[in-house]
Amino acid sequence: MKIFLIGAGQVGTTIVEALHEEHELTVLDNEMTRLQAISGRFDVATFEGDGTSRKDLAAAGVASADLIIACTSRDEVNLVAGMFARSETAGATTVIRTSNVEYVELWRGGQLDVDFVVSSELETAYAISRIIGVPAARQTDVFADGEVQVGEFDAEEGASPDVIGVPLRDATIPADSKVAAIIRDTETVLPGGDDVIRIGDRIVVIGSPTAAKTWSSLLWPEGGAVRDVVIFGAGRVGSAIARVLLDQGIRVRMVEASREQARRAAESLPEARVFNATGFDPDFLERERIGQSQAGIFAMRDDAKNQYAASIAQVHGIPFTIAIAHEAMSVAAFEQAGIDVSVNPRAVTAEEIVRFAHDPRMQQVAMLEGNRYEVLDVTTRESSRYIGMAFRDMPVHGSLIGAIVRNGHALFPHGDDVLQAGDRVIIFTEAANAPWVVEAL
């Protein structure tokens, strides 16, 4: 597939990293330093130009593209670039990134001349809502219309002996789930019955939503269901998170330093309680009993403020912290600082966009561990050589099928089960093997 990418920032670079081996990419940006950074790492064509210029788009070869992705940091540039690029091609799919939910609403109403709109705000809010539902998970994704949930967990001190330190065949594994991988330092194990989960391991679990919650309870017994959160920051991202959580029946309090921003949030989210405060004042935190919240979400625009506010909130008693990491390098810093989970809006946006470039049989993809691994949702074709084969006889090749969806219902296969044509396969794989896995199925 020929992919034309407008924007070589963090989102664009993540997309290139995920797609450059399988597709022919051209990247357009108006900053040569960004293009040089990408061309120095990946074998892709680059073009210095303006995405809102028909002349530059034509000169860069947009007319031959099969997929056009506009993912700069400026919504208006993406919108104009997407529409201009669409007008220069015949039948290309056009995807634009936005940080404004209003553009998504316009697109849903048929008022934007592009094929798909991906909102950084909404993708971030959905990612956090999934984490809130499974609080022990570092990352979680929902597949197959909610039938299957994938969770990435750390096995830490205090985890249940039912699953720690015993062979998996003897462990009390939640029904309707499979341990897809054990990540131990630099080694990744696709586990069998003799393998053991140890303290310090990171595990990937594929199971039903109920099983994911059970795993969360086993690995973090003191966690429990989160029904009360406080969000620091009431800007676009914080407000989007609040709206999604309120829709789930979760109590939301918001802390916002800007009086005007706090007023707007209070007007647009009447079910939330909004405070005009910095969130750094110990008297305020004590007076409003912020520390009694089950979770704190730190969604301010400044990563340093998010880290500082999370540290103070932990001192005051908040047991579970989630911080927005606007810069990729902040993810590691947050982890070192003791923040439980970090979410990078650009990374979750790139993950959503990447799926448009995959095989039409691919309905979803999740990227784990900095895109070292992927979880794929692929529909098997009748010509696949694995049709009719028992799962125990399938070659591993760095991949493991964690679930199949058949006739609208999720199944978590055992060794005697047989793959059928038309099954939707939820499979964990090393990212480098993803093209081979899709082709094989």
PABABA-970051 format. One record per residue (C-alpha): residue number from 1; residue in three letters; x, y, z. Coordinates in pm, whole numbers, plus 50000, padded with zeros to 5 digits. Example, Ala and Ser with C-alpha at 12.3 -4.5 7.8 and 13.67 -1.06 7.14 Angstrom:
<recs>
pos, code, u, v, w
1, ALA, 51230, 49550, 50780 $
2, SER, 51367, 49894, 50714 $
</recs>
This chain:
<recs>
pos, code, u, v, w
1, MET, 50000, 50000, 50000 $
2, LYS, 50116, 50354, 49921 $
3, ILE, 50071, 50573, 50228 $
4, PHE, 50104, 50952, 50223 $
5, LEU, 50169, 51092, 50571 $
6, ILE, 50135, 51463, 50651 $
7, GLY, 50318, 51546, 50972 $
8, ALA, 50650, 51410, 51100 $
9, GLY, 50602, 51479, 51471 $
10, GLN, 50566, 51219, 51744 $
11, VAL, 50241, 51074, 51607 $
12, GLY, 50379, 51063, 51254 $
13, THR, 50703, 50901, 51367 $
14, THR, 50515, 50634, 51562 $
15, ILE, 50302, 50557, 51256 $
16, VAL, 50611, 50533, 51034 $
17, GLU, 50780, 50301, 51284 $
18, ALA, 50479, 50069, 51280 $
19, LEU, 50423, 50067, 50902 $
20, HIS, 50748, 50130, 50718 $
21, GLU, 50841, 49763, 50670 $
22, GLU, 50509, 49666, 50510 $
23, HIS, 50420, 49972, 50303 $
24, GLU, 50560, 50239, 50073 $
25, LEU, 50555, 50563, 50273 $
26, THR, 50597, 50928, 50177 $
27, VAL, 50620, 51176, 50464 $
28, LEU, 50554, 51548, 50414 $
29, ASP, 50640, 51814, 50674 $
30, ASN, 50742, 52179, 50670 $
31, GLU, 51037, 52123, 50907 $
32, MET, 51343, 51963, 50749 $
33, THR, 51491, 51860, 51085 $
34, ARG, 51194, 51634, 51151 $
35, LEU, 51217, 51480, 50806 $
36, GLN, 51590, 51421, 50848 $
37, ALA, 51526, 51244, 51179 $
38, ILE, 51274, 51011, 51013 $
39, SER, 51477, 50943, 50698 $
40, GLY, 51779, 50868, 50916 $
41, ARG, 51590, 50587, 51090 $
42, PHE, 51354, 50451, 50825 $
43, ASP, 51359, 50377, 50453 $
44, VAL, 51083, 50620, 50353 $
45, ALA, 51052, 50906, 50106 $
46, THR, 51038, 51256, 50256 $
47, PHE, 50927, 51589, 50113 $
48, GLU, 50961, 51933, 50268 $
49, GLY, 50640, 52122, 50207 $
50, ASP, 50312, 52260, 50337 $
51, GLY, 50026, 52013, 50386 $
52, THR, 49773, 52289, 50314 $
53, SER, 49927, 52363, 49972 $
54, ARG, 49776, 52180, 49675 $
55, LYS, 50100, 52249, 49485 $
56, ASP, 50319, 52086, 49752 $
57, LEU, 50086, 51789, 49787 $
58, ALA, 50089, 51729, 49413 $
59, ALA, 50467, 51768, 49392 $
60, ALA, 50514, 51513, 49670 $
61, GLY, 50306, 51257, 49480 $
62, VAL, 49984, 51247, 49680 $
63, ALA, 49785, 51150, 49369 $
64, SER, 49923, 50794, 49377 $
65, ALA, 49842, 50731, 49743 $
66, ASP, 49606, 50459, 49864 $
67, LEU, 49588, 50598, 50220 $
68, ILE, 49635, 50959, 50330 $
69, ILE, 49700, 51039, 50697 $
70, ALA, 49710, 51400, 50821 $
71, CYS, 49849, 51392, 51175 $
72, THR, 50021, 51723, 51251 $
73, SER, 49970, 51889, 51590 $
74, ARG, 49734, 52150, 51437 $
75, ASP, 49373, 52049, 51378 $
76, GLU, 49304, 52306, 51107 $
77, VAL, 49611, 52199, 50910 $
78, ASN, 49501, 51835, 50926 $
79, LEU, 49149, 51919, 50815 $
80, VAL, 49256, 52132, 50517 $
81, ALA, 49538, 51895, 50422 $
82, GLY, 49305, 51596, 50437 $
83, MET, 49040, 51757, 50217 $
84, PHE, 49295, 51890, 49967 $
85, ALA, 49471, 51556, 49948 $
86, ARG, 49141, 51375, 49901 $
87, SER, 49055, 51598, 49609 $
88, GLU, 49387, 51512, 49440 $
89, THR, 49333, 51134, 49448 $
90, ALA, 49088, 50880, 49313 $
91, GLY, 48952, 50653, 49582 $
92, ALA, 49219, 50700, 49849 $
93, THR, 49113, 50666, 50213 $
94, THR, 49170, 50985, 50414 $
95, VAL, 49225, 50988, 50791 $
96, ILE, 49284, 51302, 50996 $
97, ARG, 49391, 51348, 51355 $
98, THR, 49221, 51605, 51575 $
99, SER, 49245, 51715, 51938 $
100, ASN, 48896, 51868, 51927 $
101, VAL, 48593, 51647, 51987 $
102, GLU, 48377, 51898, 51794 $
103, TYR, 48544, 51791, 51469 $
104, VAL, 48448, 51431, 51541 $
105, GLU, 48087, 51540, 51587 $
106, LEU, 48097, 51735, 51258 $
107, TRP, 48241, 51431, 51079 $
108, ARG, 47974, 51201, 51223 $
109, GLY, 47717, 51447, 51092 $
110, GLY, 47861, 51420, 50742 $
111, GLN, 47994, 51777, 50742 $
112, LEU, 48363, 51697, 50688 $
113, ASP, 48489, 51568, 50354 $
114, VAL, 48724, 51301, 50493 $
115, ASP, 48677, 50929, 50554 $
116, PHE, 48777, 50905, 50920 $
117, VAL, 48853, 51140, 51209 $
118, VAL, 49059, 51018, 51506 $
119, SER, 49038, 51231, 51820 $
120, SER, 49337, 51238, 52055 $
121, GLU, 49108, 51350, 52337 $
122, LEU, 48858, 51068, 52293 $
123, GLU, 49120, 50798, 52242 $
124, THR, 49295, 50915, 52562 $
125, ALA, 48966, 50921, 52752 $
126, TYR, 48875, 50572, 52633 $
127, ALA, 49220, 50440, 52727 $
128, ILE, 49189, 50582, 53078 $
129, SER, 48834, 50455, 53123 $
130, ARG, 48954, 50103, 53038 $
131, ILE, 49235, 50135, 53292 $
132, ILE, 48994, 50260, 53558 $
133, GLY, 48784, 49950, 53498 $
134, VAL, 49089, 49724, 53547 $
135, PRO, 49301, 49927, 53792 $
136, ALA, 49594, 49685, 53818 $
137, ALA, 49656, 49702, 53441 $
138, ARG, 49933, 49916, 53299 $
139, GLN, 49750, 49910, 52969 $
140, THR, 49425, 49753, 52854 $
141, ASP, 49238, 49735, 52526 $
142, VAL, 48894, 49604, 52435 $
143, PHE, 48843, 49391, 52125 $
144, ALA, 48552, 49239, 51935 $
145, ASP, 48287, 49488, 52046 $
146, GLY, 48372, 49438, 52413 $
147, GLU, 48375, 49056, 52405 $
148, VAL, 48752, 49034, 52467 $
149, GLN, 48983, 49242, 52685 $
150, VAL, 49362, 49248, 52672 $
151, GLY, 49549, 49357, 52984 $
152, GLU, 49917, 49420, 53055 $
153, PHE, 49992, 49367, 53427 $
154, ASP, 50292, 49387, 53657 $
155, ALA, 50329, 49106, 53911 $
156, GLU, 50428, 49288, 54231 $
157, GLU, 50463, 49210, 54601 $
158, GLY, 50123, 49141, 54753 $
159, ALA, 49986, 48961, 54447 $
160, SER, 49784, 48647, 54517 $
161, PRO, 49979, 48320, 54566 $
162, ASP, 49705, 48157, 54357 $
163, VAL, 49883, 48281, 54043 $
164, ILE, 50236, 48369, 54160 $
165, GLY, 50516, 48115, 54195 $
166, VAL, 50320, 47809, 54080 $
167, PRO, 50316, 47639, 53738 $
168, LEU, 50039, 47786, 53525 $
169, ARG, 49870, 47446, 53494 $
170, ASP, 49829, 47447, 53874 $
171, ALA, 49751, 47817, 53913 $
172, THR, 49399, 47940, 53981 $
173, ILE, 49366, 48113, 53645 $
174, PRO, 49040, 48309, 53598 $
175, ALA, 48801, 48130, 53365 $
176, ASP, 48783, 48260, 53008 $
177, SER, 49139, 48391, 53004 $
178, LYS, 49486, 48299, 52884 $
179, VAL, 49830, 48427, 52978 $
180, ALA, 49955, 48526, 52634 $
181, ALA, 50305, 48630, 52736 $
182, ILE, 50540, 48666, 53030 $
183, ILE, 50787, 48952, 52982 $
184, ARG, 51089, 48908, 53211 $
185, ASP, 51365, 49168, 53170 $
186, THR, 51458, 49140, 52800 $
187, GLU, 51311, 48790, 52757 $
188, THR, 50960, 48715, 52638 $
189, VAL, 50804, 48376, 52710 $
190, LEU, 50494, 48242, 52536 $
191, PRO, 50400, 48032, 52837 $
192, GLY, 50304, 47669, 52866 $
193, GLY, 50175, 47476, 53163 $
194, ASP, 50519, 47446, 53327 $
195, ASP, 50593, 47819, 53321 $
196, VAL, 50564, 48029, 53636 $
197, ILE, 50473, 48394, 53694 $
198, ARG, 50727, 48555, 53926 $
199, ILE, 50729, 48880, 54118 $
200, GLY, 50873, 49143, 53885 $
201, ASP, 50731, 48986, 53570 $
202, ARG, 50507, 49175, 53331 $
203, ILE, 50232, 48960, 53186 $
204, VAL, 49989, 48999, 52896 $
205, VAL, 49646, 48845, 52956 $
206, ILE, 49372, 48791, 52698 $
207, GLY, 49030, 48716, 52839 $
208, SER, 48672, 48823, 52891 $
209, PRO, 48610, 49162, 53060 $
210, THR, 48505, 48974, 53374 $
211, ALA, 48829, 48774, 53370 $
212, ALA, 49033, 49093, 53326 $
213, LYS, 48875, 49237, 53641 $
214, THR, 48948, 48913, 53828 $
215, TRP, 49313, 48930, 53720 $
216, SER, 49323, 49286, 53847 $
217, SER, 49196, 49169, 54188 $
218, LEU, 49451, 48886, 54200 $
219, LEU, 49747, 49106, 54115 $
220, TRP, 49632, 49405, 54322 $
221, PRO, 49410, 49265, 54600 $
222, GLU, 49366, 49603, 54769 $
223, GLY, 49253, 49778, 54451 $
224, GLY, 48884, 49705, 54418 $
225, ALA, 48642, 49873, 54178 $
226, VAL, 48708, 50243, 54120 $
227, ARG, 48392, 50449, 54163 $
228, ASP, 48537, 50786, 54272 $
229, VAL, 48810, 50983, 54092 $
230, VAL, 48962, 51329, 54099 $
231, ILE, 49093, 51481, 53776 $
232, PHE, 49362, 51749, 53790 $
233, GLY, 49318, 51967, 53482 $
234, ALA, 48988, 52062, 53319 $
235, GLY, 49111, 52138, 52970 $
236, ARG, 49007, 51945, 52660 $
237, VAL, 49170, 51618, 52765 $
238, GLY, 49058, 51637, 53128 $
239, SER, 48703, 51726, 53027 $
240, ALA, 48687, 51441, 52774 $
241, ILE, 48804, 51196, 53041 $
242, ALA, 48547, 51334, 53288 $
243, ARG, 48265, 51298, 53035 $
244, VAL, 48348, 50933, 52959 $
245, LEU, 48381, 50843, 53329 $
246, LEU, 48057, 51020, 53422 $
247, ASP, 47879, 50820, 53153 $
248, GLN, 48002, 50507, 53334 $
249, GLY, 47847, 50622, 53661 $
250, ILE, 48178, 50714, 53825 $
251, ARG, 48186, 51010, 54064 $
252, VAL, 48415, 51282, 53927 $
253, ARG, 48575, 51582, 54094 $
254, MET, 48793, 51820, 53893 $
255, VAL, 49069, 52058, 54002 $
256, GLU, 49157, 52343, 53763 $
257, ALA, 49387, 52641, 53826 $
258, SER, 49235, 52864, 53557 $
259, ARG, 48916, 53035, 53672 $
260, GLU, 48780, 53060, 53317 $
261, GLN, 48862, 52697, 53239 $
262, ALA, 48703, 52583, 53565 $
263, ARG, 48389, 52782, 53483 $
264, ARG, 48359, 52627, 53137 $
265, ALA, 48408, 52277, 53278 $
266, ALA, 48144, 52335, 53546 $
267, GLU, 47895, 52454, 53284 $
268, SER, 47960, 52170, 53039 $
269, LEU, 47984, 51896, 53303 $
270, PRO, 47713, 51972, 53561 $
271, GLU, 47740, 51624, 53714 $
272, ALA, 48104, 51684, 53809 $
273, ARG, 48217, 51895, 54103 $
274, VAL, 48475, 52147, 53980 $
275, PHE, 48723, 52332, 54204 $
276, ASN, 48915, 52641, 54098 $
277, ALA, 49246, 52549, 54266 $
278, THR, 49603, 52452, 54177 $
279, GLY, 49592, 52109, 54337 $
280, PHE, 49927, 52176, 54505 $
281, ASP, 49789, 52338, 54822 $
282, PRO, 49797, 52093, 55118 $
283, ASP, 49519, 52284, 55297 $
284, PHE, 49290, 52249, 54995 $
285, LEU, 49371, 51878, 54958 $
286, GLU, 49296, 51816, 55326 $
287, ARG, 48985, 52035, 55339 $
288, GLU, 48824, 51871, 55036 $
289, ARG, 48946, 51523, 55134 $
290, ILE, 49104, 51470, 54794 $
291, GLY, 49312, 51187, 54935 $
292, GLN, 48998, 50981, 54991 $
293, SER, 48944, 50947, 54616 $
294, GLN, 49015, 50600, 54483 $
295, ALA, 49211, 50733, 54187 $
296, GLY, 49378, 51053, 54072 $
297, ILE, 49407, 51142, 53704 $
298, PHE, 49658, 51413, 53617 $
299, ALA, 49566, 51576, 53286 $
300, MET, 49735, 51914, 53297 $
301, ARG, 49923, 52039, 52991 $
302, ASP, 50263, 52031, 53164 $
303, ASP, 50420, 51690, 53234 $
304, ALA, 50628, 51828, 53521 $
305, LYS, 50314, 51959, 53691 $
306, ASN, 50140, 51625, 53639 $
307, GLN, 50431, 51443, 53803 $
308, TYR, 50451, 51687, 54095 $
309, ALA, 50075, 51688, 54154 $
310, ALA, 50065, 51307, 54145 $
311, SER, 50343, 51286, 54404 $
312, ILE, 50161, 51526, 54637 $
313, ALA, 49831, 51341, 54588 $
314, GLN, 50000, 51012, 54678 $
315, VAL, 50136, 51169, 54997 $
316, HIS, 49780, 51273, 55086 $
317, GLY, 49647, 50922, 55039 $
318, ILE, 49535, 50867, 54679 $
319, PRO, 49621, 50499, 54618 $
320, PHE, 49609, 50487, 54238 $
321, THR, 49751, 50749, 54001 $
322, ILE, 49724, 50790, 53624 $
323, ALA, 49918, 51070, 53453 $
324, ILE, 49901, 51207, 53100 $
325, ALA, 50249, 51205, 52946 $
326, HIS, 50249, 51455, 52662 $
327, GLU, 50611, 51374, 52580 $
328, ALA, 50721, 51015, 52518 $
329, MET, 51024, 51052, 52745 $
330, SER, 50795, 51136, 53037 $
331, VAL, 50655, 50782, 53043 $
332, ALA, 50977, 50642, 53191 $
333, ALA, 51011, 50940, 53426 $
334, PHE, 50658, 50887, 53558 $
335, GLU, 50728, 50519, 53618 $
336, GLN, 51045, 50603, 53812 $
337, ALA, 50849, 50857, 54017 $
338, GLY, 50603, 50589, 54131 $
339, ILE, 50304, 50690, 53917 $
340, ASP, 50102, 50376, 53858 $
341, VAL, 50006, 50428, 53492 $
342, SER, 50096, 50682, 53227 $
343, VAL, 49909, 50746, 52903 $
344, ASN, 50063, 50923, 52605 $
345, PRO, 49784, 51078, 52391 $
346, ARG, 50002, 51078, 52081 $
347, ALA, 50080, 50708, 52121 $
348, VAL, 49715, 50601, 52164 $
349, THR, 49620, 50821, 51867 $
350, ALA, 49889, 50665, 51649 $
351, GLU, 49775, 50318, 51754 $
352, GLU, 49421, 50393, 51637 $
353, ILE, 49540, 50539, 51307 $
354, VAL, 49774, 50249, 51229 $
355, ARG, 49485, 50004, 51189 $
356, PHE, 49370, 50180, 50870 $
357, ALA, 49685, 50060, 50695 $
358, HIS, 49645, 49694, 50778 $
359, ASP, 49487, 49411, 50584 $
360, PRO, 49109, 49465, 50542 $
361, ARG, 49060, 49153, 50752 $
362, MET, 49231, 49332, 51041 $
363, GLN, 48968, 49497, 51259 $
364, GLN, 49189, 49623, 51540 $
365, VAL, 49548, 49641, 51659 $
366, ALA, 49700, 49728, 51997 $
367, MET, 50068, 49810, 52042 $
368, LEU, 50248, 49707, 52362 $
369, GLU, 50588, 49783, 52513 $
370, GLY, 50681, 50063, 52274 $
371, ASN, 50553, 49866, 51973 $
372, ARG, 50773, 49562, 52050 $
373, TYR, 50457, 49353, 52053 $
374, GLU, 50113, 49375, 51897 $
375, VAL, 49773, 49225, 51965 $
376, LEU, 49583, 49175, 51641 $
377, ASP, 49217, 49112, 51562 $
378, VAL, 49220, 48923, 51231 $
379, THR, 48946, 48731, 51050 $
380, THR, 49071, 48400, 50911 $
381, ARG, 49030, 48329, 50540 $
382, GLU, 48909, 47997, 50401 $
383, SER, 49245, 47938, 50231 $
384, SER, 49445, 47961, 50553 $
385, ARG, 49654, 47650, 50609 $
386, TYR, 49556, 47657, 50977 $
387, ILE, 49185, 47598, 50914 $
388, GLY, 49087, 47264, 51068 $
389, MET, 49407, 47245, 51272 $
390, ALA, 49393, 47190, 51648 $
391, PHE, 49543, 47474, 51848 $
392, ARG, 49799, 47246, 52013 $
393, ASP, 49939, 47158, 51668 $
394, MET, 49985, 47515, 51549 $
395, PRO, 50344, 47644, 51519 $
396, VAL, 50429, 47918, 51767 $
397, HIS, 50665, 48148, 51571 $
398, GLY, 50658, 48408, 51847 $
399, SER, 50276, 48431, 51847 $
400, LEU, 49990, 48301, 52059 $
401, ILE, 49616, 48296, 51991 $
402, GLY, 49444, 48413, 52308 $
403, ALA, 49083, 48418, 52191 $
404, ILE, 48858, 48362, 51892 $
405, VAL, 48523, 48521, 51821 $
406, ARG, 48279, 48284, 51651 $
407, ASN, 47916, 48371, 51573 $
408, GLY, 47947, 48683, 51784 $
409, HIS, 48071, 48504, 52096 $
410, ALA, 48422, 48496, 52241 $
411, LEU, 48589, 48159, 52299 $
412, PHE, 48918, 48105, 52479 $
413, PRO, 49056, 47799, 52304 $
414, HIS, 49217, 47491, 52453 $
415, GLY, 49451, 47248, 52280 $
416, ASP, 49175, 47031, 52131 $
417, ASP, 48981, 47322, 51980 $
418, VAL, 49000, 47369, 51603 $
419, LEU, 49026, 47692, 51404 $
420, GLN, 48745, 47755, 51155 $
421, ALA, 48720, 47980, 50849 $
422, GLY, 48566, 48314, 50942 $
423, ASP, 48686, 48304, 51303 $
424, ARG, 48806, 48636, 51438 $
425, VAL, 49140, 48561, 51599 $
426, ILE, 49279, 48775, 51883 $
427, ILE, 49650, 48700, 51868 $
428, PHE, 49957, 48824, 52057 $
429, THR, 50272, 48850, 51848 $
430, GLU, 50606, 49015, 51825 $
431, ALA, 50560, 49326, 51610 $
432, ALA, 50822, 49208, 51364 $
433, ASN, 50616, 48895, 51298 $
434, ALA, 50284, 49075, 51249 $
435, PRO, 50289, 49077, 50864 $
436, TRP, 50367, 48704, 50856 $
437, VAL, 50093, 48628, 51110 $
438, VAL, 49828, 48818, 50913 $
439, GLU, 49931, 48650, 50589 $
440, ALA, 49928, 48304, 50750 $
441, LEU, 49575, 48351, 50877 $
</recs>
